[in-house]
Amino acid sequence: MKKLLLIALALGITQANAAPTYTYMCKDHGRKLPVKIDETKNTLTWKGVTYSIKVKEDCGRYGWHAEKDGIGFDFCTATQGVADFELNGVTYDCDMKR
């Protein structure tokens, strides 16, 4: 019985400390493509490219600065699961996938 309790407690602690992942669907030339943010790995993936991320304090409600090979952008969220970012002069509007 003690083993079961310890296992359940360990699983609960692991799940409680796990950093969240988010998926947003972003409009790109009439198509919706996913942006995946993994706070465990500190990555943001867009169009098959994975960027490293850091929390950006002055970015709407919440956001991250993404960067790879000297290319960077801010992915900023607002309320109700809305977000946007600008990359290479193009602005993308996104909605959180639910």
FILUM-218827 format. One record per residue: residue number from 1; residue in three letters; x, z, y of N, C-alpha, C, O in turn. Coordinates in Angstrom, 1 decimal, padded with zeros to 4 digits. Example, Ala and Ser with C-alpha at 12.3 -4.5 7.8 and 13.67 -1.06 7.14 Angstrom:
BEGIN
+------+------+--------+--------+--------+--------+--------+--------+--------+--------+--------+--------+--------+--------+
| resi | resn |   n.c1 |   n.c3 |   n.c2 |  ca.c1 |  ca.c3 |  ca.c2 |   c.c1 |   c.c3 |   c.c2 |   o.c1 |   o.c3 |   o.c2 |
+------+------+--------+--------+--------+--------+--------+--------+--------+--------+--------+--------+--------+--------+
|    1 |  Ala |  013.2 |  007.8 | -005.7 |  012.3 |  007.8 | -004.5 |  013.2 |  007.8 | -003.3 |  014.2 |  008.5 | -003.3 |
|    2 |  Ser |  012.8 |  007.1 | -002.2 |  013.7 |  007.1 | -001.1 |  012.9 |  007.9 |  000.0 |  013.4 |  008.0 |  001.1 |
+------+------+--------+--------+--------+--------+--------+--------+--------+--------+--------+--------+--------+--------+
end
This chain:
BEGIN
+------+------+--------+--------+--------+--------+--------+--------+--------+--------+--------+--------+--------+--------+
| resi | resn |   n.c1 |   n.c3 |   n.c2 |  ca.c1 |  ca.c3 |  ca.c2 |   c.c1 |   c.c3 |   c.c2 |   o.c1 |   o.c3 |   o.c2 |
+------+------+--------+--------+--------+--------+--------+--------+--------+--------+--------+--------+--------+--------+
|    1 |  Met |  000.8 |  000.0 | -001.2 |  000.0 |  000.0 |  000.0 |  000.9 |  000.0 |  001.3 |  000.6 | -000.7 |  002.2 |
|    2 |  Lys |  001.9 |  000.8 |  001.2 |  002.8 |  000.8 |  002.4 |  003.5 | -000.5 |  002.6 |  003.7 | -001.0 |  003.8 |
|    3 |  Lys |  003.8 | -001.3 |  001.5 |  004.4 | -002.6 |  001.7 |  003.5 | -003.5 |  002.4 |  003.9 | -004.3 |  003.3 |
|    4 |  Leu |  002.2 | -003.5 |  002.0 |  001.2 | -004.4 |  002.6 |  001.1 | -004.1 |  004.1 |  001.0 | -005.0 |  004.9 |
|    5 |  Leu |  001.0 | -002.8 |  004.4 |  000.9 | -002.4 |  005.8 |  002.1 | -002.9 |  006.6 |  002.0 | -003.4 |  007.7 |
|    6 |  Leu |  003.3 | -002.7 |  006.0 |  004.5 | -003.2 |  006.7 |  004.6 | -004.7 |  006.9 |  005.0 | -005.2 |  008.0 |
|    7 |  Ile |  004.1 | -005.4 |  005.9 |  004.1 | -006.9 |  006.0 |  003.1 | -007.3 |  007.1 |  003.4 | -008.2 |  007.9 |
|    8 |  Ala |  001.9 | -006.7 |  007.1 |  000.9 | -007.1 |  008.1 |  001.4 | -006.7 |  009.5 |  001.2 | -007.5 |  010.4 |
|    9 |  Leu |  002.0 | -005.6 |  009.6 |  002.6 | -005.2 |  010.9 |  003.6 | -006.2 |  011.4 |  003.7 | -006.6 |  012.5 |
|   10 |  Ala |  004.5 | -006.6 |  010.5 |  005.6 | -007.5 |  010.8 |  005.0 | -008.9 |  011.2 |  005.5 | -009.5 |  012.2 |
|   11 |  Leu |  004.0 | -009.3 |  010.5 |  003.4 | -010.6 |  010.9 |  002.7 | -010.5 |  012.2 |  002.8 | -011.5 |  013.0 |
|   12 |  Gly |  002.0 | -009.4 |  012.5 |  001.4 | -009.3 |  013.7 |  002.3 | -009.2 |  014.9 |  002.1 | -009.8 |  016.0 |
|   13 |  Ile |  003.5 | -008.6 |  014.7 |  004.5 | -008.5 |  015.8 |  005.1 | -009.9 |  016.0 |  005.3 | -010.3 |  017.2 |
|   14 |  Thr |  005.3 | -010.6 |  015.0 |  005.9 | -012.0 |  015.1 |  005.0 | -012.9 |  015.8 |  005.4 | -013.6 |  016.7 |
|   15 |  Gln |  003.7 | -012.8 |  015.5 |  002.7 | -013.7 |  016.1 |  002.5 | -013.3 |  017.6 |  002.3 | -014.2 |  018.5 |
|   16 |  Ala |  002.5 | -012.0 |  017.9 |  002.3 | -011.6 |  019.3 |  003.5 | -012.0 |  020.2 |  003.3 | -012.2 |  021.4 |
|   17 |  Asn |  004.7 | -012.0 |  019.6 |  005.8 | -012.4 |  020.4 |  006.1 | -013.9 |  020.5 |  007.0 | -014.3 |  021.2 |
|   18 |  Ala |  005.4 | -014.7 |  019.7 |  005.6 | -016.1 |  019.7 |  005.2 | -016.7 |  021.1 |  004.2 | -016.5 |  021.6 |
|   19 |  Ala |  006.1 | -017.5 |  021.6 |  005.9 | -018.2 |  022.9 |  004.9 | -019.3 |  022.6 |  004.9 | -020.0 |  021.6 |
|   20 |  Pro |  004.0 | -019.6 |  023.6 |  003.0 | -020.6 |  023.3 |  003.5 | -022.0 |  023.5 |  004.5 | -022.3 |  024.1 |
|   21 |  Thr |  002.7 | -022.9 |  022.9 |  002.9 | -024.4 |  023.1 |  001.7 | -024.9 |  023.7 |  000.6 | -024.4 |  023.5 |
|   22 |  Tyr |  001.8 | -025.9 |  024.6 |  000.7 | -026.5 |  025.3 |  000.8 | -028.1 |  025.1 |  001.9 | -028.6 |  025.0 |
|   23 |  Thr | -000.4 | -028.7 |  025.0 | -000.5 | -030.1 |  025.0 | -001.4 | -030.6 |  026.1 | -002.6 | -030.1 |  026.2 |
|   24 |  Tyr | -000.9 | -031.5 |  027.0 | -001.7 | -032.1 |  028.0 | -001.8 | -033.5 |  027.8 | -000.9 | -034.2 |  027.3 |
|   25 |  Met | -003.0 | -034.1 |  028.0 | -003.2 | -035.6 |  027.9 | -003.1 | -036.1 |  029.3 | -003.8 | -035.8 |  030.2 |
|   26 |  Cys | -002.1 | -037.1 |  029.5 | -001.8 | -037.6 |  030.9 | -002.1 | -039.1 |  030.9 | -001.8 | -039.8 |  030.0 |
|   27 |  Lys | -002.7 | -039.5 |  032.0 | -003.1 | -040.9 |  032.2 | -001.8 | -041.7 |  032.6 | -001.1 | -041.4 |  033.6 |
|   28 |  Asp | -001.6 | -042.8 |  031.8 | -000.5 | -043.7 |  032.1 | -001.0 | -045.1 |  031.9 | -001.2 | -045.6 |  030.8 |
|   29 |  His | -001.2 | -045.8 |  033.1 | -001.7 | -047.2 |  033.1 | -003.0 | -047.3 |  032.2 | -003.0 | -048.2 |  031.4 |
|   30 |  Gly | -003.9 | -046.4 |  032.4 | -005.2 | -046.5 |  031.7 | -005.2 | -045.9 |  030.3 | -006.3 | -045.8 |  029.7 |
|   31 |  Arg | -004.1 | -045.5 |  029.8 | -004.0 | -044.8 |  028.5 | -003.8 | -043.3 |  028.7 | -003.2 | -042.9 |  029.7 |
|   32 |  Lys | -004.2 | -042.5 |  027.7 | -003.9 | -041.1 |  027.7 | -002.8 | -040.8 |  026.7 | -002.9 | -041.1 |  025.5 |
|   33 |  Leu | -001.7 | -040.3 |  027.2 | -000.6 | -039.9 |  026.4 | -000.3 | -038.4 |  026.4 | -000.5 | -037.8 |  027.5 |
|   34 |  Pro |  000.2 | -037.8 |  025.3 |  000.5 | -036.4 |  025.4 |  001.8 | -036.0 |  026.0 |  002.8 | -036.6 |  025.9 |
|   35 |  Val |  001.7 | -034.9 |  026.7 |  002.9 | -034.1 |  027.1 |  002.8 | -032.8 |  026.3 |  001.8 | -032.1 |  026.4 |
|   36 |  Lys |  003.9 | -032.5 |  025.6 |  003.9 | -031.3 |  024.8 |  005.0 | -030.4 |  025.4 |  006.1 | -030.7 |  025.6 |
|   37 |  Ile |  004.5 | -029.2 |  025.6 |  005.4 | -028.1 |  026.2 |  005.6 | -027.1 |  025.1 |  004.6 | -026.5 |  024.7 |
|   38 |  Asp |  006.8 | -026.8 |  024.8 |  007.1 | -025.7 |  023.8 |  007.9 | -024.7 |  024.4 |  009.1 | -024.9 |  024.7 |
|   39 |  Glu |  007.3 | -023.5 |  024.8 |  008.1 | -022.5 |  025.4 |  009.0 | -021.7 |  024.5 |  009.9 | -021.0 |  024.9 |
|   40 |  Thr |  008.8 | -021.9 |  023.2 |  009.8 | -021.3 |  022.2 |  011.1 | -022.0 |  022.3 |  012.2 | -021.4 |  022.3 |
|   41 |  Lys |  011.1 | -023.3 |  022.3 |  012.3 | -024.2 |  022.4 |  012.7 | -024.5 |  023.8 |  013.7 | -025.1 |  024.0 |
|   42 |  Asn |  011.8 | -024.2 |  024.8 |  012.1 | -024.5 |  026.2 |  012.2 | -026.0 |  026.4 |  013.2 | -026.5 |  026.9 |
|   43 |  Thr |  011.2 | -026.8 |  025.8 |  011.2 | -028.2 |  025.9 |  009.9 | -028.8 |  026.4 |  008.8 | -028.1 |  026.2 |
|   44 |  Leu |  010.0 | -029.9 |  026.9 |  008.8 | -030.7 |  027.3 |  009.1 | -032.1 |  026.8 |  010.1 | -032.7 |  027.0 |
|   45 |  Thr |  008.1 | -032.7 |  026.0 |  008.3 | -034.0 |  025.5 |  007.2 | -034.9 |  026.1 |  006.0 | -034.7 |  026.1 |
|   46 |  Trp |  007.7 | -036.1 |  026.6 |  006.9 | -037.1 |  027.2 |  007.4 | -038.5 |  026.8 |  008.6 | -038.8 |  027.0 |
|   47 |  Lys |  006.5 | -039.3 |  026.2 |  006.9 | -040.6 |  025.7 |  008.1 | -040.6 |  024.8 |  009.0 | -041.5 |  024.9 |
|   48 |  Gly |  008.2 | -039.6 |  023.9 |  009.3 | -039.6 |  023.0 |  010.6 | -039.0 |  023.5 |  011.6 | -039.0 |  022.8 |
|   49 |  Val |  010.6 | -038.7 |  024.8 |  011.8 | -038.1 |  025.4 |  011.6 | -036.6 |  025.5 |  010.6 | -036.2 |  026.1 |
|   50 |  Thr |  012.6 | -035.8 |  025.1 |  012.5 | -034.4 |  025.2 |  013.4 | -033.9 |  026.3 |  014.6 | -034.1 |  026.3 |
|   51 |  Tyr |  012.8 | -033.2 |  027.2 |  013.5 | -032.6 |  028.4 |  013.6 | -031.1 |  028.2 |  012.7 | -030.5 |  027.5 |
|   52 |  Ser |  014.7 | -030.5 |  028.7 |  014.8 | -029.0 |  028.7 |  014.0 | -028.5 |  029.9 |  013.9 | -029.2 |  030.9 |
|   53 |  Ile |  013.4 | -027.4 |  029.8 |  012.5 | -026.8 |  030.8 |  012.9 | -025.4 |  031.2 |  013.5 | -024.7 |  030.5 |
|   54 |  Lys |  012.6 | -025.1 |  032.5 |  012.7 | -023.8 |  033.1 |  011.5 | -023.5 |  033.8 |  010.9 | -024.4 |  034.5 |
|   55 |  Val |  011.0 | -022.3 |  033.8 |  009.8 | -021.9 |  034.6 |  010.1 | -022.2 |  036.1 |  011.2 | -021.8 |  036.6 |
|   56 |  Lys |  009.1 | -022.8 |  036.7 |  009.2 | -023.1 |  038.2 |  008.2 | -022.2 |  038.9 |  007.0 | -022.4 |  038.7 |
|   57 |  Glu |  008.7 | -021.2 |  039.6 |  007.8 | -020.3 |  040.3 |  006.9 | -020.9 |  041.3 |  005.8 | -020.5 |  041.4 |
|   58 |  Asp |  007.4 | -021.8 |  042.2 |  006.6 | -022.3 |  043.3 |  006.0 | -023.6 |  042.9 |  006.1 | -024.6 |  043.6 |
|   59 |  Cys |  005.2 | -023.6 |  041.8 |  004.7 | -024.9 |  041.3 |  003.2 | -024.6 |  040.9 |  002.8 | -024.5 |  039.7 |
|   60 |  Gly |  002.3 | -024.7 |  041.9 |  000.9 | -024.5 |  041.6 |  000.6 | -023.1 |  041.0 |  001.2 | -022.1 |  041.4 |
|   61 |  Arg | -000.3 | -023.1 |  040.0 | -000.6 | -021.9 |  039.3 |  000.5 | -021.5 |  038.4 |  000.9 | -020.3 |  038.3 |
|   62 |  Tyr |  001.1 | -022.5 |  037.7 |  002.2 | -022.3 |  036.8 |  002.9 | -023.6 |  036.6 |  002.2 | -024.6 |  036.7 |
|   63 |  Gly |  004.2 | -023.6 |  036.2 |  004.8 | -024.9 |  036.0 |  006.2 | -024.7 |  035.5 |  006.8 | -023.6 |  035.4 |
|   64 |  Trp |  006.8 | -025.9 |  035.2 |  008.1 | -026.0 |  034.7 |  008.9 | -027.1 |  035.4 |  008.3 | -028.1 |  035.9 |
|   65 |  His |  010.2 | -026.9 |  035.5 |  011.1 | -028.0 |  035.9 |  011.7 | -028.6 |  034.6 |  012.3 | -027.8 |  033.9 |
|   66 |  Ala |  011.5 | -029.9 |  034.4 |  012.0 | -030.5 |  033.2 |  013.2 | -031.4 |  033.6 |  013.2 | -032.0 |  034.7 |
|   67 |  Glu |  014.2 | -031.4 |  032.8 |  015.4 | -032.2 |  033.1 |  016.1 | -032.6 |  031.8 |  016.2 | -031.9 |  030.8 |
|   68 |  Lys |  016.7 | -033.9 |  031.9 |  017.5 | -034.5 |  030.9 |  018.4 | -035.5 |  031.5 |  017.9 | -036.4 |  032.2 |
|   69 |  Asp |  019.6 | -035.5 |  031.2 |  020.6 | -036.5 |  031.6 |  020.5 | -036.8 |  033.1 |  020.6 | -037.9 |  033.6 |
|   70 |  Gly |  020.3 | -035.7 |  033.9 |  020.3 | -035.9 |  035.4 |  019.0 | -036.3 |  035.9 |  018.8 | -036.5 |  037.2 |
|   71 |  Ile |  018.0 | -036.6 |  035.1 |  016.6 | -037.0 |  035.5 |  015.8 | -035.7 |  035.4 |  015.7 | -035.1 |  034.3 |
|   72 |  Gly |  015.1 | -035.4 |  036.5 |  014.3 | -034.2 |  036.4 |  012.9 | -034.4 |  037.2 |  012.8 | -035.3 |  038.0 |
|   73 |  Phe |  012.0 | -033.6 |  036.9 |  010.7 | -033.6 |  037.5 |  010.0 | -032.2 |  037.3 |  010.4 | -031.4 |  036.5 |
|   74 |  Asp |  009.1 | -031.9 |  038.2 |  008.3 | -030.7 |  038.1 |  006.9 | -031.0 |  037.5 |  006.2 | -031.8 |  038.0 |
|   75 |  Phe |  006.6 | -030.3 |  036.4 |  005.3 | -030.3 |  035.8 |  004.5 | -029.1 |  036.3 |  004.8 | -028.0 |  035.8 |
|   76 |  Cys |  003.5 | -029.3 |  037.1 |  002.8 | -028.2 |  037.8 |  001.4 | -028.2 |  037.3 |  000.7 | -029.2 |  037.2 |
|   77 |  Thr |  000.9 | -027.0 |  037.0 | -000.5 | -026.8 |  036.6 | -001.3 | -026.2 |  037.7 | -000.8 | -025.6 |  038.6 |
|   78 |  Ala | -002.6 | -026.5 |  037.6 | -003.6 | -025.9 |  038.6 | -004.6 | -025.1 |  037.7 | -004.2 | -024.7 |  036.6 |
|   79 |  Thr | -005.7 | -024.9 |  038.2 | -006.8 | -024.2 |  037.5 | -007.5 | -025.2 |  036.5 | -007.4 | -026.4 |  036.7 |
|   80 |  Gln | -008.2 | -024.6 |  035.6 | -009.1 | -025.3 |  034.7 | -008.3 | -026.3 |  033.8 | -008.9 | -027.4 |  033.4 |
|   81 |  Gly | -007.0 | -026.1 |  033.5 | -006.3 | -027.0 |  032.6 | -005.8 | -028.3 |  033.2 | -005.5 | -029.2 |  032.5 |
|   82 |  Val | -005.8 | -028.4 |  034.5 | -005.4 | -029.6 |  035.2 | -003.9 | -029.5 |  035.6 | -003.4 | -028.4 |  035.9 |
|   83 |  Ala | -003.1 | -030.6 |  035.4 | -001.7 | -030.6 |  035.8 | -001.3 | -032.0 |  036.3 | -002.1 | -032.9 |  036.1 |
|   84 |  Asp | -000.1 | -032.1 |  036.9 |  000.4 | -033.4 |  037.3 |  001.9 | -033.3 |  037.4 |  002.5 | -032.2 |  037.4 |
|   85 |  Phe |  002.5 | -034.5 |  037.4 |  003.9 | -034.6 |  037.6 |  004.2 | -036.0 |  038.1 |  003.4 | -036.9 |  038.0 |
|   86 |  Glu |  005.4 | -036.1 |  038.8 |  005.9 | -037.4 |  039.3 |  007.2 | -037.7 |  038.6 |  008.1 | -036.9 |  038.7 |
|   87 |  Leu |  007.3 | -038.9 |  038.1 |  008.6 | -039.3 |  037.4 |  008.8 | -040.7 |  037.8 |  008.0 | -041.6 |  037.6 |
|   88 |  Asn |  010.0 | -041.0 |  038.3 |  010.4 | -042.4 |  038.7 |  009.4 | -043.0 |  039.6 |  009.1 | -044.2 |  039.5 |
|   89 |  Gly |  008.9 | -042.2 |  040.6 |  008.0 | -042.8 |  041.6 |  006.5 | -042.9 |  041.1 |  005.7 | -043.4 |  041.9 |
|   90 |  Val |  006.2 | -042.5 |  039.9 |  004.9 | -042.7 |  039.4 |  004.3 | -041.2 |  039.2 |  004.9 | -040.4 |  038.6 |
|   91 |  Thr |  003.1 | -041.0 |  039.7 |  002.4 | -039.7 |  039.6 |  001.4 | -039.8 |  038.4 |  000.7 | -040.8 |  038.2 |
|   92 |  Tyr |  001.5 | -038.8 |  037.5 |  000.6 | -038.7 |  036.3 | -000.3 | -037.5 |  036.5 |  000.1 | -036.4 |  036.8 |
|   93 |  Asp | -001.6 | -037.8 |  036.2 | -002.6 | -036.7 |  036.2 | -002.9 | -036.3 |  034.8 | -003.0 | -037.2 |  033.9 |
|   94 |  Cys | -003.0 | -035.0 |  034.6 | -003.1 | -034.6 |  033.2 | -004.2 | -033.5 |  033.0 | -004.6 | -032.8 |  034.0 |
|   95 |  Asp | -004.8 | -033.4 |  031.8 | -005.7 | -032.4 |  031.5 | -005.3 | -031.8 |  030.2 | -004.8 | -032.4 |  029.3 |
|   96 |  Met | -005.4 | -030.4 |  030.1 | -005.0 | -029.7 |  028.9 | -005.9 | -030.1 |  027.7 | -007.1 | -030.2 |  027.9 |
|   97 |  Lys | -005.3 | -030.4 |  026.6 | -006.0 | -030.8 |  025.4 | -006.6 | -029.5 |  024.8 | -005.9 | -028.5 |  024.6 |
|   98 |  Arg | -007.9 | -029.5 |  024.6 | -008.5 | -028.3 |  024.0 | -009.0 | -028.5 |  022.6 | -009.6 | -027.6 |  022.0 |
+------+------+--------+--------+--------+--------+--------+--------+--------+--------+--------+--------+--------+--------+
end
